[in-house]
Structures are given as C-alpha cells and as structure tokens.
Amino acid sequence: MNKKQMGGLILAVVLFIATGVISVLTNVTAQNRLADVAGEILTGGYELNAPNSDYIAVVKVEGTIQEQTASSLFETAEGYQHTTTMEYIDFLMSDSDNTGILLYVDSPGGTVYESEELYQKLNEYKDATGRPIWGYMAHYAASGGYYVSMAADNIYANPNTVTGSIGVIMAGYDMSGLYEKLGIRYVSITSGKNKDSSKLDEDQIAIYQTQVDESFGRFVDIVADGRDMSSDEVKKLADGRTYTAKQAKENGLIDNISLYEDIKADMGSELGTNVFYELKSKTSALASLFGSVKELVPKSEAQVLTETASEKENGGLMYYAEQLQ
C-alpha cells in the first residue's frame, strides 16, 4: 500500500468516526428535546416513565449525599443525584398512580445541607399525599444516610447493614507543613482574625464547635421524632459510633432485619400492588465510550488526594461516617 492509499484510508476512517459522533449527538439532542417537551427527562438525564397503574416508587440514596454536579453527553451519572431525586419526589406527589415510596439507602452520609433538604422533601411528600414511606438500609445507612431514613414510617435493614453514626463532623487539612517543605508561603489579608481558617487557634476551633453542636442538636431532635424516643435516649446512642443491624434493632433505631425482597413483599402486600418503579439513567453512547476510556487512564496521587479531600473533608458541616479502609 503506497502513501496515497494509506492517506486515503486514514482520511476515510476519520470521516467515518466524525460522521458517527455527529449522528450520535444529533440523535441524542433530538431525543432530549422530545423528552423535555413530554416532561420525561429529569436533571442528569434520568428518564421518567412511571407506570399508568398503581405502583410503589423506589427512591434510591446511594453514595455520598451532596450537591449534584453537572453532567454531559460525555459522562454517565454515578452515585446519589440530589437535584434529580428532589424532582422525582415532586413528580410522585402529583402522580395519583403512586401509592407510596420505598426509600432505599446505601450511603455513609454527606453534607448537612443536602441531607436536611432530602429529609424535608420526603416529609413534604407524606404531608401532601398521606402516602407512606418505608425505608430499607443496604450496606450503609450511617450518619446522613440514617438522618434521611428518619422520614420513613417503617425501617428495614439488611442483616449486614452498618447504620447509626449519629453525629456531625467538620474536617479539613492543615497544609502549612507541606507548604513549608515545598518553599511555599501562604499569605492572606483579612478583615478579621476569624476570616482565615487555614491555621485554627483554640478560639476559632471553639467557634466552629458551636456550629457542629447546633447541627448535632438538630440531628438528635430528628431521630427522637422519627423513632419516638426522648432526646436523652437518643444522646446515649449518639456518640458517633456505628451499629450493626442487630444492635440497631435492640436500641430501637430500626424496626426489622430482613432482605430487600422481604420489604418489597411486605410493602406490596400492605399497599395492594407488586409493581415497583425506579428511575433509570439514560446513558448515551458517547458517555459509555468516554467512560470506558477514562477508566483506562490511571489516576495520579494528586488526583486521589484531591478527590478524597473534596468528598470527605471539604471543611463544611457533614453528617458523614468515616469507613475503615
């Protein structure tokens, strides 16, 4: 094969790939426009196609409870999607075919803000519809995961669930030692001594402790209300520790220990339907392609550290349970 033939072949391959990408983009855009008009696509590309008969909606809280990040055609949504979930519950409130919510929690917790928003939205659903919410705890339903579960009227947990961790954490990194080794001098010019939290003294720590204590008090009240316990009873259990399903049941933190199929059978029998519906992410071909490529590229140590810091120790108030590595 001569150079001209090779060049022609390469050009043909490039044109073929470009045509394919343009075709995918055009189809996805057209589908999304039609879906938006029909009200079938929620934020994050989740397809809303609920049954036209009585059904129980499965609302999944999987992963860290936090603000929803923007997605694109090149990304597949992963983990808990806050905005999507809130929109989903709004839809369920207006759908007369919906008979209740099965709240599926598999989460070590997350931010105080989003945990509170989801808890309030679930209670809004109950108040507006009079329909029940049953909760199921999978691997984890700790801290913020336990917080949102307090909206459930009946709580089931897998025999191997880790739950509890009733408490609040605010954490961050002191990078001053590393900066010094690297020859980096951190400079901040502030309007007051408490504006810069890069080097906390005892007085500043005390200020943040009041914020942690306030959020903790709210957590205790939520559990006391959700589990029909006194604040003193909750505080005895709320030193931040996690509990096994058996321990949680003995302490009144959950109602039943069972498998996921058991709660579906019980709830379906109670509400008179065996139809369960949950949102599905509408994954594009481009997202799948770029997701596969992304997985092939190893992360640097800096990326791993940055992602860990942003997920677990972002400096904000967190209902979060640290997991052993």
N, C-alpha and C positions, 0 to 999 in steps of 0.2 A: 504494500500500500504506500503510494507516494505522499508527499507533503500536502498536495492539494486535496487528495482524497481524505487524508487524516483531518485536515482543517474543516472540510465539509461535514465529516462525521461529527466532529466536536460541536460545530455550529448547529447541526440538527438536534443533537442531544440537549444543548442549551435551550433551543427554541421549544423542544418538547416539554422540558421541565417548566419553562416560563409559562407556556400555554396551560399546563396542568395547574400551576399555582393560581393563575388568573381565573381559571374556571372554578376552582375551589372557592376563591374569595368572592366571586360573583354569586355563586350558588348560596354560600353561607349568608351573604349580605341580603339576598332576596328572601331567603327563608326567615331571617331575623326580622325583616321589615313586615312580612306577612304575619309572623308570630306576634310581633309587638302590637299590630293592629287588632289581632284577635285576643290580646291580653294573655298569651300563653307562655311568654318568656319572662322570668324574673331576673333581677340583677344577678350577674355572674353566669348567665347562660343556662339557668335551670329551667327545664321545661315543665309547664304546669298543665297537666292533662288529667284532672281528677275524674273519678267515675261519676256516672249520672244516676247512681243509686246509692243507698245508704253505705257509708264507709267510715272506717276509723283512720285518721291521718297519723302517720308516723313522722314525728319531728325529731330529727337526729342532731345531737350536740356532740360532735366528735372532734377531738383535738383541743387546742388552746382556745378559750373563749376570748376573742379580741376583735378589734375593728376589722372590717372586711377590706382586703386590699383589692386594687383594681386588677381586672383580668383582661385578656385579649384573645384574639384568634390563635395566638401562638402559645397560649398557656391553658392548662387544664386546672380547673378549680380543685383545691385539695383542702381537707380539714373543715373546721367549722366556718360557715359563711353567715356572718351576723346580719347584714342587710337583707340577704335573701331569706333568712329564717323569719325575720320580722315581717317581711312582705307576705310570706307564706301563711303565717298565722293570721294576718289581716284578711287574706283571702278566705281562710277557713271560717272566720267569724261571719262572713257574708254568704257562705255556701250552706244552704239548708239540707243538702245531702250528707254533710259531715255530721257524725254523731258523737265524736269525742277525739281526744288526742292521746296517742301513746308516745310519751316523751322518752326517747332512747338516749341515754347519757353514757358517753365513753370519753371522759375528759378529766384531766388533773386540775382544771380550773382556768383562771385567766384574770383579766382586768376587772376591777371593781365596777367600773362604769358599764361595760357591756353585760356583765353578769346581772347587774341590777335592772338594766333595760329589758333583758330577756325575761327575767322573773316577773317584772311588771306587765309585760306584754302577755305572758301566759295567764296571769290573773285577770287581765282585761278580757281575754277570751272567755274565761269561766264566768265572769260577771255579765258579759254581754250576751252569752248564749245559754248559760245554765247547763252546759255540757261538761262532762267530767274529763279530767286529765289523770292518766295513770303513768307512773314512772318506772322505767327499767334501767338498772345500772349494770353496765358491762364490765370491762377491765377496771376502769377507774370512774368514780363519781366523787371526786375529792374536791375540797375547798369550793371554788366557784361552781364546779360540777355538782356538788352537794347543795349549794345555795339555790341554783335554779330548780333542783329537784323538789324544793320545798313548795313549789306550786302544784305538785301532784297530790291527788286525793288518796292514792294508794301506791306504795312504793315496793317494787320487787327488786331483788338483787341476785345476780349470779352467785353461786356458791364460792367462787374465787374472786369476787369483787373486792377492791380496795376503796373504801369510802371514808367519810369524816373529814379530817384535817380542817376543822372549823377554826379559822383564823385568818390573819392578814399579814402580808409581807411587803416591805418596800426595800428594794435592794439595788445596788449599783456597784461599779468598780472604782477603786481609787487607783488611778493610773500614774500618780506622781512619781513613784519609784521607777517605773518603766521609762517615763519621760526623762528622768534624771540620767539613767543609764544610756539613753539614746541621745543625750545632749539637747533635749527639747525643753524649752522653758515656757510654761503655761502662764499667760497673762490675762487678767480680767479686770475691767474697770466697771465698778458697780455703783448703784445709788444707795446701797445699804449693805451692811455686813452679812445679812442673811440671803442676799440675792445669789451669791455664788455658792453652790453646794459641792464643788469639786473636792474641797477639803473640809469635812464637817468637824466642828468642835462640839463639845458636850451640850452647849446651849442650843445649837442647831439641831442636834440629834433629838433633844427634848421637844423641839417644835414639831418635828416630823412624827415623833412618837404620839403626840396628841391626835394627829390625823389618822394614824394606824388604830389608835384606841377608839376613835369615833366610828370608823368603819367596822371595827370588831364588835362594837355595841350594836350596830345595825344588824350584823350577821347573827348575833345571839338572839335578837328580837325576832328575826325571820325564822330561825329554827324553832324558837319557843312557840311561835304562832303556827308554823307548819306541822309540828309534831305534838301539839297540845301539851307542852311542858312549861315549867316555870323557868325564868331566866337563871335562877340559881342551879337548877338541874342541868341546864344546857352548859353553863360555865364549868361545871365539874367535868364535862366531856370535851370542853373546847380549849385544850392546851396545845392544839396544832397537830396532835397525833392522828394517824390514820387507823381505821378499824377494819377487820375482816368482816365479811357478811354476817357470820355468826355473832361476833362481838357487837356489831351494829344492831342486830335484831334484839340481843339481850339488853342493850341500852336504850331501846325504843327509837333508834334512828331510822329504821326501815320497818316494813310490815311483813314481807315474805322473802324466802330464799327459794329461787327456782330458776329454771332455764327460760330463755326468751320465748320458746314455743308455748310454755306454760302460761305466761302472762297474756299472750295473744289468744290462747284458747279461753282463758278466764274472762278477759275483757270482751271478746267476741260474744261469748255466751251472755254476759251481763247486758250488752247493748244490742243483741239480736242481729249481728252481722259478722260474717267471717271475711269480709273484704277489708284489706289493709292497703293503704296507698302512701307512697313516699315520693318525694321529688327526685328526679334524675337529672344529672348534669348533661347538657347537650354538648358533647365533645366534638370539636371539628377535626378534620383530617390533619390540618396544619398543626393543631395543638398536640395531637398524638405524635406527629413526625418530630417536631421540635422538642417535645418532652423526652422522646427516646434519645435524641442527640444529646440533650442536656445531661441525661443520666450517665452518658459515656465519658463526660468530662469530669475528672476528679476535682473536688473542692480543695482549695488551699487551706492551710491552717488559719490564716487570717479570716477567710470566709466562714469557717466553722465557728471561730470565736465570736465573730460579729453576729452571726445568726443566733447563737446561744444567748448572747447578751441581750439582743433585741427581743427574743421570745420570753426569757425567764427573768431578766433583771434589767428592766427598762427604766428604773427609777421611779415608776408610778406605783400607786396602790394596787396590790394584786391579791385576789383570792386564789392562791396557787399552791399546790402541793409538790414539793421537790421530790423527784423519783430517784431511787438509787440507780447508779449507772453500773 
